[in-house]
């Protein structure tokens, strides 16, 4: 824990006191139960373009949200004004709303035995000691490195740097009052390349809980330039069915569709293509997914979810078989299941992979499409139908031949999930789903 952690812990204690007062006020006004969360963040954001400073922002904001239950009636309100008078008014507003809502037998605070009363320290707090000048210098260094990499880089879409720290406190009428601090640092660089009449844009970025673990700005600039020039002189493809590799940095979106399809809300509303699938295969038997919420310094780590429910390691998928749905307390009650601690999202999904790197996956594929960018939102979560704009590279005999753009890839997620032939060891660790590149046996490409 950082040397200035005593101050953040004092701040957490102050916020806990405010949350306690809010909950006490709700009880005085007749709430049979209540829950409240308060967060605060502060930090620095800088953007440069062509070495000139475009924006410098110092953020300091926070907010409180409260849900009160009068019997089975729920009322919610929130405020960004954290003065005692404003907090009081927010509670009163929530109580007023609850009087007018209809009763819902599934409403209420999470069950007491599911709550986390003594959260573990997951080492998420590493505030960055960085000046505005240093942040600007990082952005400029990335841009300069991009321009120095290739003469076809003719313009910059900008570099941006962000360093933020904050805290989250949650409390409810079961006597739970917990909180923790966290930090997040990132920067990115986006550039434009030209050759003849063709113009392309691409970017690279790095993100970490610790400032010192961000990649070197020159490396980010070089990566942005190389990604951009590799796309120049792209071609269209003819309509055909071929194997497709989703590169690691976009493969996580495939598993994002799985998250949506097995979330309790989609299941109880019967708006998912994976209804009644617990205990059944839903993906290729090669796929295992473990959730690890307590990874130290993990980007999606959390000791409890947004309802205070304890998070724990879970085997979501075993050899392609779905083990459980992802429930909140409300969706769990709707389905007759306990909360799985997924109010607010998932926590570090680790997707199993083989020994092959991306180059080996390309050789295994032989001839097909490597997808490096997806566009549009053509995914139907009820049927699983999948159709999205894409760009990437055409591959023959395991070797990249040329860049492609202005194509559509289509299939059905049910078939695509079963058709996963391999997952590479080139794991992208910059988000909540940690996966390598994914090879799918066959998809429809719509081109010219």
KEZA-643292 format. One line per field, with one value per residue (C-alpha): residue number from 1; residue in one letter; y, x, z. Coordinates in nm, 4 decimals. Each point is the difference from the previous one (the first is absolute). Layout:
residues N
i = (NUM ...)
aa = (A ...)
yy = (Y ...)
xx = (X ...)
zz = (Z ...)
END
This chain:
residues 448
i = (1 2 3 4 5 6 7 8 9 10 11 12 13 14 15 16 17 18 19 20 21 22 23 24 25 26 27 28 29 30 31 32 33 34 35 36 37 38 39 40 41 42 43 44 45 46 47 48 49 50 51 52 53 54 55 56 57 58 59 60 61 62 63 64 65 66 67 68 69 70 71 72 73 74 75 76 77 78 79 80 81 82 83 84 85 86 87 88 89 90 91 92 93 94 95 96 97 98 99 100 101 102 103 104 105 106 107 108 109 110 111 112 113 114 115 116 117 118 119 120 121 122 123 124 125 126 127 128 129 130 131 132 133 134 135 136 137 138 139 140 141 142 143 144 145 146 147 148 149 150 151 152 153 154 155 156 157 158 159 160 161 162 163 164 165 166 167 168 169 170 171 172 173 174 175 176 177 178 179 180 181 182 183 184 185 186 187 188 189 190 191 192 193 194 195 196 197 198 199 200 201 202 203 204 205 206 207 208 209 210 211 212 213 214 215 216 217 218 219 220 221 222 223 224 225 226 227 228 229 230 231 232 233 234 235 236 237 238 239 240 241 242 243 244 245 246 247 248 249 250 251 252 253 254 255 256 257 258 259 260 261 262 263 264 265 266 267 268 269 270 271 272 273 274 275 276 277 278 279 280 281 282 283 284 285 286 287 288 289 290 291 292 293 294 295 296 297 298 299 300 301 302 303 304 305 306 307 308 309 310 311 312 313 314 315 316 317 318 319 320 321 322 323 324 325 326 327 328 329 330 331 332 333 334 335 336 337 338 339 340 341 342 343 344 345 346 347 348 349 350 351 352 353 354 355 356 357 358 359 360 361 362 363 364 365 366 367 368 369 370 371 372 373 374 375 376 377 378 379 380 381 382 383 384 385 386 387 388 389 390 391 392 393 394 395 396 397 398 399 400 401 402 403 404 405 406 407 408 409 410 411 412 413 414 415 416 417 418 419 420 421 422 423 424 425 426 427 428 429 430 431 432 433 434 435 436 437 438 439 440 441 442 443 444 445 446 447 448)
aa = (X X X X X X X X X X X X X X X X X X X X X X X X X X X X X X X X X X X X X X X X X X X X X X X X X X X X X X X X X X X X X X X X X X X X X X X X X X X X X X X X X X X X X X X X X X X X X X X X X X X X X X X X X X X X X X X X X X X X X X X X X X X X X X X X X X X X X X X X X X X X X X X X X X X X X X X X X X X X X X X X X X X X X X X X X X X X X X X X X X X X X X X X X X X X X X X X X X X X X X X X X X X X X X X X X X X X X X X X X X X X X X X X X X X X X X X X X X X X X X X X X X X X X X X X X X X X X X X X X X X X X X X X X X X X X X X X X X X X X X X X X X X X X X X X X X X X X X X X X X X X X X X X X X X X X X X X X X X X X X X X X X X X X X X X X X X X X X X X X X X X X X X X X X X X X X X X X X X X X X X X X X X X X X X X X X X X X X X X X X X X X X X X X X X X X X X X X X X X X X X X X X X X X X X X X X X X X X X X X X X X X X X X X X X X X X X X X X X X X X X X X X X X X X X X)
yy = (0.0000 0.3428 0.2391 0.2393 -0.2728 0.1380 0.3063 -0.2106 -0.2230 0.3073 0.1146 -0.3419 0.0284 0.3431 -0.1374 -0.2991 0.2423 0.1812 -0.3281 -0.1030 0.3269 -0.0458 -0.3526 0.1178 0.2809 -0.2496 -0.2132 0.3053 0.0786 -0.3456 -0.2090 -0.3659 -0.0472 0.2096 -0.0055 0.2825 0.0329 0.2977 0.0420 0.2675 0.0325 0.2571 0.0221 0.1478 -0.0369 0.1461 -0.0052 0.1158 0.0135 0.0709 0.0756 0.2747 -0.0242 -0.0363 -0.0503 -0.0222 -0.1054 -0.0424 -0.2061 -0.0231 -0.1414 -0.2450 -0.1028 -0.1851 -0.2364 -0.1351 -0.2584 -0.0231 -0.2728 0.0687 -0.3540 -0.1303 0.3446 0.1449 0.3589 0.1150 0.3402 0.1343 0.3212 0.1481 0.2608 -0.1695 0.2676 -0.1286 0.1923 -0.1424 -0.3536 0.0417 0.1254 -0.2960 -0.2464 0.1834 -0.0144 -0.3763 -0.0525 0.2076 -0.2062 -0.3262 0.1059 0.0089 -0.3115 -0.3333 -0.2866 -0.2452 -0.3195 -0.0290 0.3512 0.0533 0.0138 -0.3047 -0.2856 0.0556 -0.3355 0.0876 0.3285 0.0810 0.1562 -0.0041 0.0506 -0.1143 0.2571 -0.0700 0.2568 0.2130 0.3378 0.1407 0.3752 0.1543 0.2874 0.1688 0.3652 0.1529 0.0633 -0.3662 -0.1138 0.2354 -0.1253 -0.3623 0.0898 0.1955 -0.2809 -0.2512 0.2251 0.0700 -0.3716 -0.0692 0.2610 -0.1299 -0.3600 0.0420 0.2890 -0.1023 0.1217 0.3449 0.1143 -0.0527 -0.0668 0.0802 -0.1591 -0.0065 -0.0742 -0.0642 -0.0604 -0.0389 -0.1243 -0.0453 -0.1817 -0.1936 -0.0445 -0.2165 -0.0454 -0.1495 -0.0608 -0.3434 0.1911 -0.0417 0.3014 -0.0679 0.1899 -0.0050 0.2336 -0.0627 0.1638 -0.0218 0.1459 -0.0148 0.1671 -0.0465 0.1314 0.0126 0.0918 0.0259 -0.1466 0.0733 -0.1713 0.1131 0.0572 -0.2273 0.1319 -0.2134 0.0622 -0.2277 0.0229 -0.1725 0.0335 -0.1195 -0.0167 -0.1037 0.0462 0.1111 0.2975 -0.1638 -0.3030 0.1950 -0.0779 0.2438 0.2886 -0.0587 -0.3607 0.1107 0.2544 -0.2602 -0.2527 0.2598 0.0819 -0.3644 -0.0875 0.2954 -0.0577 -0.3730 0.0908 0.2198 -0.1085 -0.2296 -0.2008 -0.1389 -0.3724 -0.2061 -0.1568 -0.3397 -0.2268 -0.0278 -0.0528 0.3192 0.1027 0.2733 0.1610 0.0028 0.3703 -0.0448 -0.3669 0.1178 0.1385 -0.3579 -0.0903 0.3286 -0.1377 -0.3137 0.2169 0.1703 -0.3293 -0.1661 0.3037 -0.0576 0.3003 -0.1410 -0.3458 0.0989 0.2245 -0.2946 0.2246 -0.2207 -0.2691 -0.1954 -0.0646 -0.3232 -0.0805 -0.0448 -0.3383 -0.0199 0.0692 0.3537 0.0332 -0.2214 -0.2611 0.1680 0.3041 0.0488 0.3327 0.0753 0.3222 0.1332 0.3116 0.0144 0.0252 0.2483 0.3256 -0.1515 0.2521 -0.1616 -0.1154 0.0770 -0.1450 0.0462 0.0891 0.3155 -0.1555 -0.0878 -0.3701 -0.1872 -0.0811 -0.3373 -0.2098 -0.1795 -0.2531 0.1524 -0.2406 -0.3492 -0.1757 0.2059 -0.0714 0.2948 -0.0356 0.2907 0.3215 0.3377 0.1318 0.3084 -0.0267 0.1120 -0.2251 -0.2843 0.0320 0.0111 -0.3285 -0.1623 0.0179 0.1667 0.3104 -0.0958 0.3393 0.1470 0.3239 0.2465 -0.2513 -0.2745 -0.0187 -0.1170 -0.2799 -0.2199 -0.1833 -0.3170 -0.0158 -0.2364 0.0358 0.1570 0.3655 0.2074 -0.0981 -0.3695 0.0591 0.1588 -0.3102 -0.2258 0.1980 -0.0150 0.2179 0.2372 0.3357 0.1629 0.2570 0.2966 0.2428 -0.0330 0.2644 0.0284 -0.1738 -0.2704 -0.2611 -0.1361 -0.1255 -0.1877 -0.2087 0.0188 0.1352 0.1803 0.2427 0.2724 0.2151 -0.1064 0.0779 -0.2020 -0.2135 -0.2732 -0.3044 -0.2732 -0.2970 0.1368 0.3315 0.3468 0.1066 0.3442 0.2183 -0.0155 0.2403 0.0751 -0.3555 -0.1544 -0.3193 -0.1943 -0.3121 -0.1064 0.0169 -0.3482 -0.1460 0.2321 -0.0996 -0.3726 0.0623 0.1419 -0.2087 0.1552 0.2897 0.1492 0.0763 0.3691 0.1040 0.3643 0.1060 0.3516 -0.0699 -0.2162 -0.2952 -0.1425 -0.2012 -0.0786 0.0086 -0.2246 -0.2213 -0.0806 -0.2813 0.1804 0.3251 0.1730 0.2991 0.2444 0.2036 0.1324)
xx = (0.0000 0.1264 0.1536 -0.2948 -0.2484 -0.0761 -0.1617 -0.2120 -0.1075 -0.0953 -0.2047 -0.1665 -0.0904 -0.1567 -0.2028 -0.1055 -0.1298 -0.2047 -0.1426 -0.0903 -0.1879 -0.1868 -0.1073 -0.1046 -0.2069 -0.1712 -0.0942 -0.1387 -0.2192 -0.1535 0.2156 -0.0116 0.3392 0.2447 0.3362 0.2307 0.3280 0.2288 0.3011 0.2614 0.2628 0.2644 0.2806 0.1603 -0.0767 0.2160 -0.0380 0.2544 -0.0089 0.3048 0.1944 -0.2440 -0.2075 -0.3690 -0.1512 0.1099 -0.2689 0.0120 -0.3010 -0.1411 -0.3468 -0.2145 -0.3543 -0.2326 -0.2769 -0.2588 -0.2753 -0.2645 -0.2588 -0.3318 -0.1247 0.0340 -0.0078 0.3267 0.1111 0.3406 0.1657 0.3511 0.1940 0.3350 -0.0356 0.1456 -0.0917 -0.1985 -0.3121 0.0146 0.0490 -0.3059 -0.2098 0.1146 -0.1239 -0.3320 -0.0343 0.0635 -0.2628 -0.2523 0.0619 -0.0420 -0.3489 -0.1136 0.1645 -0.1783 0.0959 0.2584 0.0582 0.3561 0.1046 0.2276 0.3543 0.2174 -0.0292 0.2169 0.1793 0.1273 0.1638 0.3708 0.0522 0.3811 0.1294 0.3549 0.2552 0.0544 0.2827 -0.2036 0.1225 0.3166 -0.0488 0.2297 0.2219 0.0178 0.0040 -0.1899 0.3337 0.0997 -0.3377 0.0334 0.3555 -0.1265 -0.2622 0.2463 0.2601 -0.2578 -0.0992 0.3637 0.0820 -0.2940 0.1132 0.3589 -0.1098 -0.1183 -0.0111 -0.3544 -0.1254 -0.1183 -0.2341 -0.0835 -0.3407 0.1474 0.1525 -0.1759 0.1140 -0.2166 0.0888 -0.2836 -0.0540 -0.3199 -0.1980 -0.3244 -0.2078 -0.3115 -0.2347 -0.3412 -0.2530 0.1505 0.2817 0.2445 0.2290 0.3022 0.2283 0.3279 0.2207 0.1231 0.2046 0.0208 0.2536 0.0013 0.1190 -0.0591 0.1218 -0.1966 0.1530 -0.0943 0.1979 -0.0229 0.1219 -0.1321 -0.3732 -0.0309 -0.0210 -0.0215 -0.0132 0.0956 0.1191 0.1684 -0.0510 0.1166 -0.1847 0.0939 -0.0830 0.3628 0.1467 0.3430 -0.1394 -0.1281 0.1881 0.2622 -0.1569 0.2436 -0.1181 -0.3662 0.0795 0.1852 -0.2828 -0.2583 0.2066 0.0590 -0.3689 -0.0940 0.2405 -0.0763 -0.3563 0.0926 -0.1135 -0.2666 -0.2183 -0.3520 -0.0721 -0.2505 -0.2916 0.1089 0.0133 0.3426 0.1661 0.0360 0.2430 -0.1103 0.3245 0.0379 -0.0786 -0.3464 -0.0620 -0.1165 -0.3130 -0.1056 0.0019 -0.1752 -0.2954 0.0169 -0.0129 -0.3171 -0.1603 0.0496 -0.0823 -0.2969 -0.1901 0.0030 -0.0953 -0.3028 -0.1235 0.0469 0.2000 0.3070 0.1034 0.1415 -0.3227 -0.0067 0.3615 0.1560 0.1729 0.0095 0.2760 -0.0205 0.3546 0.2658 0.1277 0.3416 -0.1229 0.0240 -0.0748 0.0909 -0.0986 0.2559 -0.1343 0.2840 0.2976 0.2392 0.0069 -0.2471 -0.1768 -0.3380 0.0737 -0.2462 -0.0528 -0.3784 -0.2486 -0.2117 -0.2537 0.2655 -0.0138 0.3261 0.1852 0.1735 0.1873 -0.2398 0.0378 -0.2457 0.0696 0.1503 0.0975 -0.2646 -0.2757 -0.1796 0.0081 -0.2202 -0.1760 0.1330 -0.2540 -0.0629 -0.2182 -0.3038 0.0511 0.0923 -0.3308 -0.1825 0.1696 -0.0049 0.3804 0.2457 0.1886 0.3284 0.1563 -0.0384 -0.1840 0.2099 0.1684 0.2601 0.3353 0.3089 -0.1070 0.2976 -0.0624 0.2076 0.2422 0.2368 0.3736 -0.0263 0.0854 -0.1773 0.2494 -0.0664 -0.3782 0.0340 0.1911 -0.2667 -0.2711 0.1791 -0.2273 -0.2527 -0.0569 0.1804 -0.2392 0.1610 -0.2926 -0.3771 -0.2625 -0.3728 -0.2257 -0.1674 -0.0429 -0.3422 0.0192 -0.3321 0.0881 0.3816 0.0130 0.3316 0.0889 0.2621 0.2149 0.3638 0.3523 0.3186 0.2265 -0.0407 0.2131 0.1191 0.2215 0.0249 0.1499 -0.1583 -0.0449 -0.1674 -0.2311 -0.3774 -0.2800 -0.3658 -0.1161 -0.2622 0.0458 -0.3109 -0.1080 -0.1957 0.1654 -0.1298 0.1883 0.3008 0.0482 -0.0050 0.2269 0.2899 0.2906 0.2827 0.0875 0.3498 0.2406 0.0243 -0.2237 -0.1116 0.0022 -0.1416 -0.3584 -0.2418 0.0089 0.3513 0.0142 0.2358 -0.0902 -0.2957 -0.0145 -0.3521 -0.0363 -0.2281 -0.1913 -0.1771 0.1818 -0.2071 0.2157 -0.0452)
zz = (0.0000 -0.0900 0.2539 -0.0308 0.0812 0.3511 -0.1607 -0.2352 0.2887 0.2033 -0.2980 -0.0210 0.3708 -0.0646 -0.2914 0.2124 0.2624 -0.2666 -0.1333 0.3568 0.0520 -0.3279 0.0977 0.3477 -0.1539 -0.2315 0.2999 0.1854 -0.2999 0.0009 -0.2330 0.0945 -0.1649 -0.2007 -0.1778 -0.1035 -0.1855 -0.0356 -0.2241 -0.0513 -0.2712 -0.0716 -0.2465 -0.3065 -0.3714 -0.2768 -0.3785 -0.2583 -0.3791 -0.2161 0.3171 0.1004 0.3174 -0.0881 0.3471 0.3615 0.2473 0.3752 0.1056 0.3472 0.0173 0.1858 0.0600 0.2308 -0.1005 0.2417 -0.0364 0.2695 0.0447 0.1678 0.0283 -0.3547 -0.1591 -0.1229 -0.0501 -0.1229 -0.0178 -0.0507 0.0455 -0.0944 0.2776 0.3075 0.2543 0.3033 -0.1074 -0.3540 0.1293 0.2217 -0.2923 -0.2103 0.2637 0.0177 -0.3793 0.0003 0.2728 -0.1970 -0.3136 0.1935 0.1090 -0.3618 -0.1404 -0.0193 0.2274 -0.1297 0.2016 -0.1371 0.1078 0.2979 0.1300 -0.0689 0.2516 0.3076 -0.0213 -0.3507 0.1041 0.0421 0.3434 0.0055 -0.3561 -0.0813 -0.1175 -0.3704 -0.0403 -0.2426 0.1274 -0.1578 -0.0392 -0.2581 0.0980 -0.3388 -0.1006 -0.2908 -0.1736 0.0318 -0.1363 -0.2981 -0.0629 -0.0099 -0.2627 -0.2132 0.0193 -0.1285 -0.2914 -0.0926 0.0050 -0.2316 -0.2548 0.0182 -0.0677 -0.3588 -0.2470 -0.0993 0.3389 -0.1083 0.2745 0.3645 0.1457 0.3408 0.3063 0.3356 0.3547 0.3064 0.3660 0.2495 0.3521 0.1900 0.2624 0.0257 0.3153 0.0296 0.2934 0.0713 0.2750 0.0792 0.1699 -0.2863 -0.0503 -0.2209 -0.2324 -0.1860 -0.2066 -0.3526 -0.2737 -0.3783 -0.2420 -0.3785 -0.3146 -0.3717 -0.3333 -0.3255 -0.3366 -0.3675 -0.2889 -0.3718 -0.3145 -0.3375 0.0366 0.3025 0.3538 0.3153 0.3735 0.2876 0.3593 0.2916 0.3747 0.3399 0.3336 0.3552 0.3671 0.0429 -0.1830 -0.0183 -0.1845 -0.3015 -0.3206 -0.1252 -0.2000 -0.2888 -0.0228 -0.0074 -0.2740 -0.2081 0.0406 -0.1071 -0.3106 -0.0955 0.0459 -0.2213 -0.2895 -0.0026 -0.1027 -0.2957 -0.3486 0.1396 -0.2374 0.0050 -0.0088 -0.1928 0.1884 0.1387 0.3044 0.1630 0.3393 0.2053 0.2740 0.2397 0.1171 0.3802 0.0432 -0.1526 0.0907 0.3428 -0.1725 -0.0851 0.3673 0.0752 -0.1991 0.2165 0.3143 -0.1276 -0.0972 0.3403 0.2158 0.2286 -0.1379 -0.3544 0.1286 0.2099 -0.2814 -0.2385 -0.2336 -0.0419 -0.2465 0.2967 0.1939 0.2060 -0.0839 0.3460 0.0105 -0.3801 -0.2559 -0.1396 -0.1361 -0.1527 0.2479 -0.0342 0.1963 0.3756 0.1705 0.3604 0.1763 0.2503 0.1757 0.2524 -0.2375 0.1593 -0.2018 -0.2505 -0.2239 0.0742 0.3567 0.2771 0.3496 -0.0303 -0.2706 -0.0179 0.2431 0.2578 -0.0903 0.0541 -0.3242 -0.0328 -0.2524 -0.2324 -0.2810 -0.2482 -0.2882 0.0352 -0.3252 -0.1788 0.2553 0.1643 0.3790 0.1069 -0.0901 0.1198 0.2484 0.2101 0.3091 -0.2038 -0.3044 0.2353 0.1856 -0.3343 -0.0945 0.3443 0.0185 0.2408 -0.1134 -0.1665 0.0826 -0.3481 0.0688 -0.1985 -0.2307 -0.0130 0.1773 -0.1941 -0.2329 -0.0825 -0.3291 -0.0390 -0.2918 -0.1752 -0.0646 -0.3463 -0.0556 -0.2651 -0.2725 0.0726 -0.0010 -0.3452 -0.1193 0.1522 -0.1783 -0.3345 -0.2121 0.1541 0.1651 0.2946 0.1501 0.1780 0.0112 0.0425 -0.0761 0.0619 0.2512 -0.2100 0.2721 0.0967 0.3586 -0.0308 -0.3061 0.0075 -0.3558 -0.0531 -0.2788 0.0324 -0.2219 0.0129 -0.1143 0.0225 -0.2177 -0.2598 0.0773 -0.2379 0.0869 0.3524 -0.1136 -0.0021 -0.3651 0.0100 0.2105 -0.0572 0.0876 -0.0763 0.0650 0.2263 0.2004 0.0946 0.1826 0.3070 0.3402 0.0894 -0.2986 0.0402 0.3653 -0.0860 -0.2986 0.2056 -0.1262 0.2036 0.2318 -0.0162 0.2837 -0.1041 0.2903 0.0088 0.3667 -0.0450 0.1063 0.1973 -0.2441 -0.0396 -0.3202 -0.2849 -0.3691 -0.0874 -0.3116 -0.1194 -0.2537 -0.2440 -0.0429 -0.2853 -0.1514 -0.2031 -0.2336 -0.3538)
END
